[in-house]
Amino acid sequence: MTDHSFLSTPQGRRIAFHQSEGQGPGVVFLGGFRSDMQGTKALFLQDWAQSRGRAFLRFDYSGHGQSSGDFLDGAIGDWFEDALAAITALTQGPQVLVGSSMGGWMALLLARAIPERIAGLVGIAAAPDFTEDSMWAGFSPDQRAALVTNGQVALPSDYSDEPYVITRRLIEEGRSRLVLRTPLNLPFPARFLQGTEDADVPVSVALRLLDHATGPDIRLTLAKGEDHRFSSPAGLAMIAGAVRDVLSGGKDAADF
């Protein structure tokens, strides 16, 4: 699919996006680390929203997909700025944020920055603070030394033959974006989905997030056997159910 447009952000980056008009609150999909807006979950949610006449937005962070920039130049703060620019410029009124993996971290950063624009939040295998708690904490002494000395380190990937290259800037800049060390208030319905077979984000991360966040309506659902992608038919159905639940505001979710 190539039917996308571009947004120039205040930082001068060119962000590719696809938008469907409809009623509000709209739904915004926030993708994961090294993913793009053409993924299974993004397209599934677009079809789901369009079938209900609901506004929908998906986009590529800088250095991802069709957006400008080199992935290795990016960091958490850059991608948060991209998401903030997209929501600010392209949507009106409250939005439901659906964040997958790193997108869950983005959604939590947005919850701090613009809570008045958020109608609800759905996290899919949310990975807050992963640059510090997963990457840096998991590096060997040699990998840490290589990161400091060479500015990057290569890690094997379960999803590609190409290794993940992690930069020193990604780790260091990420430390200014952590959300699990200071108060995290979610003053709107929030639903978190976590698979028990997730090899990238352990259940302990979801439980830590649930314990740390405060708000009137926060729920975590553990899906036995589901992996990190949540792209199985059952996983996609759970995502749609969580979005309906958030949109319903306590009403009959079948109407949404």
Secondary structure, DSSP 8 states (H G I E B T S, - for coil): ----EEEE-TTS-EEEEEEE--EEEEEEEE--TT--TTSHHHHHHHHHHHHTTEEEEEE--TTSTTSSS-GGG--HHHHHHHHHHHHHHH--S-EEEEEETHHHHHHHHHHHH-GGGEEEEEEES--TTHIIIIIIHH--HHHHHHHHHHSEEEE--SS-SS-EEEEHHHHHHHTTS-SSSS--B--S-EEEEEETT-SSS-HHHHHHHHHH-B-SSEEEEEETT--SS--SHHHHHHHHHHHHHHHHTTS-GGG-
